[in-house]
Amino acid sequence: MSFYRTNRFIHKWISIAIALPLLLVLVTGILLLVKKQFDFIQPATAKGQFKQPSLSFEQILTTAQSIEIAEIDSWQDVDRLDVRPNKGVIKIRSNNSVEIQIDATTNQVLNVAPRRSDFIESLHDATFFQRSANLWLMLPVAFLSLVLLVTGIIVFLQPYLKKKR
């Protein structure tokens, strides 16, 4: 088999092998790029009073526990706590992906909504399927995409190189 024929063969079969994982990365990547434009993906950050945050951790937990949909009984049910002093807000993310936004000064609940961006991110890096899938699935897909790019350039340039000869 000639070099060019082998190159096209490799290009074709690699593109078939990585089509689904690459499609998943592309679609979820697009969603992650526009996540702040769509409240369905990530709730917009509310604005509280722009004073120094004055809430204790106990006050924050009590407020979070009052939101039934978040299913928070203790700190073990809290995934993240995000303090945004410049916006006057504290975000509490529960383990079931509900985000509670409270005013950092008054402890008033500003917004409660599901946050889907973490789920989309886990699909994007394949950790949704298995914790180390980003290494054994997405890393090979990345390398194969690089090979696909190189073989594609060769397939593209082949007619021009033949004409020059």
Secondary structure, DSSP 4 states (H G I P E B T S, - for coil): --HHHHHHHHHHHHHHHHHHHHHHHHHHHHHHHTGGG-TTTSPPPP----S-----HHHHHHHHHT-GGGT-SSGGGEEEEEEETTTTEEEEEETTSEEEEEETTT--EEEEEE--HHHHHHHHTTTTT-TTHIIIIIHHHHHHHHHHHHHHHHHHHHHHHHHH-
